[in-house]
Amino acid sequence: MAVLIAVLVVVVGVLVSIALHEVGHMVPAKLFGVRVSQYMVGFGPTLWSRAKGETEYGLKAIPAGGYVRLVGMYAPAPAGHRPRRGWFGEMTSAAREASAEEILPGQESRAFYRLSAPKKVVVMLGGPVMNLLIAFVLTLIALSAIGVQTPTTTVGAVPACVQASSGGSCQAGDPASPASKAGLRAGDTVVAYGDTAVESWDDLSTAIREGGTDPTTLVVQRGGQEVTLDVTPAEHTVQTTASDGSATTTTVPYLGIEPTAERVHQSPGTAVSQTWDMTTQTVKLVAQLPVKVVDVARATFGDEPRSADSVMSVVGVGRVAADVAGADQASVVARVQAMLMLLASLNVALFVFNLIPLVPLDGGHVVGALYEGAKRTVARVRRLPIPGPADTARMMPVAYAMFGLLTVMGVLLIYADIVDPVRLT
């Protein structure tokens, strides 16, 4: 049941994110006087719709996106323009004609193409910015309202031995842990390690690491009194595995302390920092998207293993959500927090992906508006006639090519997430 709920949460979360993305376009467009004839979540056959004012609001059968129909997206052909021959020319002309047919008599001034360049940028950035805002709010709830599980300086457990391998229980021949030999107890609160005052778990970890295996003192608060213990950390070899599967071993000082943990409410600044980190990481991922998609194809149809940082479709995200919900050791609060961060990362992905400067993505329309604004600025400076709107209809072949590529990529990722999904463990 928990797994089903998790998948449902992801599906609803994605739909709400898409719906709010389109609201981010629709609201400024209406404020600037553009007629918005349709607001739809999904594609394909319409499941439900209702007209309110001049806008039809509805839900479609395929939850793979959404759109708002801004009347007059494409400007008429410039004066003296000679139509291009062939398929590309026909496609461009058809886009202009369809855009012109949507404009009602007497409402030519309400066409989108008549907006100033800055207003066009605001309308087209409204959707991605809405996703970024959603990501920040979800991160703020997860980190500030719920809080982050943070280790404290209070001892939760004292392992009896230094195990030769991680996990399991002590075996014959395993040496006693330095903390247990020194008499450290669960419930003790560490106050100082050697000459270093300890106020956080990070302070203690750093002091142990920098102190090496030399004998030192450990001061703890026990029963309202300070108790000084003599400890000598042992050498312990740990193995770490990188994302590429390579393993490295490191010898570190080992004391044998497991801390208690409590949820610490983070500041809004931490949520801002976390959202920024997610954004920069997503930008790097999108920059490598063609390579990542090829890697997915090789892993799906070949013998190469699929990496943990592989790109995923919504199906893959749903499977990750199911893994999170099915984690036996995770508390309900921890699962909710993980789901919130998962939805936040999805919204960051929507924000970054939609800024790719190619139509039909929002970034392509932003580039068109910036180009238009630059041309008009140059004309004003040089005291030349102000040029008309940018002829963005000429980018329709690019839009169709991008749509085809995105469709192929989406089908590939969905298939890969079904037959060779990314595993959390």
Number of C-alpha atoms within 10 A of each C-alpha: 7 16 18 13 13 23 22 15 17 24 18 13 19 20 18 13 23 26 21 20 28 25 18 22 27 25 15 18 25 14 10 17 13 24 24 22 17 20 23 21 25 21 15 11 10 14 11 11 14 11 12 9 7 10 15 16 16 17 20 18 13 14 16 15 17 20 18 22 18 24 25 26 23 24 21 21 19 12 7 6 8 9 12 13 9 8 10 16 16 13 18 21 19 14 19 22 15 14 21 18 11 17 19 13 7 7 11 16 14 21 23 25 25 18 20 14 20 13 16 24 20 18 23 26 22 22 27 27 22 23 27 24 17 22 31 24 19 24 27 26 19 24 24 20 16 18 19 17 14 14 18 20 24 22 20 18 17 20 18 18 21 21 20 14 13 10 7 7 12 16 11 8 10 14 15 16 22 23 24 18 17 16 12 26 17 16 18 21 23 26 21 20 22 18 11 14 14 21 14 15 18 13 15 20 17 12 18 21 14 11 16 16 17 11 13 16 15 21 21 25 16 15 10 8 8 14 15 18 16 16 23 21 21 22 14 15 15 13 11 11 10 8 10 9 10 8 10 10 10 9 11 17 19 21 26 21 22 16 21 18 16 12 14 15 18 17 13 17 11 15 21 16 13 17 24 15 12 17 20 14 14 20 19 11 19 17 13 11 14 12 12 18 18 13 18 24 18 14 17 21 11 10 8 12 13 19 17 14 13 17 19 22 18 18 19 22 21 22 23 23 25 20 19 21 24 16 14 8 8 13 11 12 12 19 20 17 20 17 24 23 21 22 23 27 23 24 28 29 23 23 26 22 19 22 23 19 15 18 24 18 17 23 21 21 24 24 19 22 25 17 15 20 20 13 16 19 15 13 14 13 8 9 9 11 9 12 15 15 23 21 17 23 22 19 19 20 16 16 17 14 13 16 15 12 11 12 12 11 17 17 12 19 24 17 17 22 22 15 10 17 22 21 13 10 5
